[in-house]
Amino acid sequence: MYESIPNTENRPLCYPLCYVIEAIACCHLAGAGLDVLDHEPVQKDHILLTAPEEVRRKIIFTPHIAGVTADAFVRTYDLILKNILRVQNGEAPLSCVSI
């Protein structure tokens, strides 16, 4: 049995939710933690809300906050500071984002 499937990416699950629910119902998967769903906000007839209660109790989903931790903030601000200092010194930043 797999212990769990975490999903914190802003894209669809690697497995359709019906398979995740079936795997939990059949005890092949202990649970799932979902930070992002394919379609939000969740509608009343969403498969997660209509699944059997024993399955729903093993699924945790959060509103895009699973990656918001003190450690993530420290790492983010550390990288920002390093990149600012590198640019000030005429060096390329460690990471770039195209907008």
Rosetta blueprint (number, residue, H / E / L):
1 M L
2 Y E
3 E L
4 S L
5 I E
6 P E
7 N E
8 T L
9 E L
10 N L
11 R L
12 P L
13 L L
14 C L
15 Y L
16 P L
17 L H
18 C H
19 Y H
20 V H
21 I H
22 E H
23 A H
24 I H
25 A H
26 C L
27 C L
28 H L
29 L E
30 A L
31 G L
32 A E
33 G E
34 L E
35 D L
36 V L
37 L L
38 D L
39 H L
40 E L
41 P L
42 V L
43 Q L
44 K L
45 D L
46 H L
47 I H
48 L H
49 L H
50 T H
51 A L
52 P L
53 E H
54 E H
55 V H
56 R H
57 R L
58 K L
59 I E
60 I E
61 F E
62 T L
63 P L
64 H L
65 I L
66 A L
67 G L
68 V L
69 T L
70 A H
71 D H
72 A H
73 F H
74 V H
75 R H
76 T H
77 Y H
78 D H
79 L H
80 I H
81 L H
82 K H
83 N H
84 I H
85 L H
86 R H
87 V H
88 Q H
89 N L
90 G L
91 E L
92 A L
93 P L
94 L L
95 S L
96 C L
97 V L
98 S L
99 I L
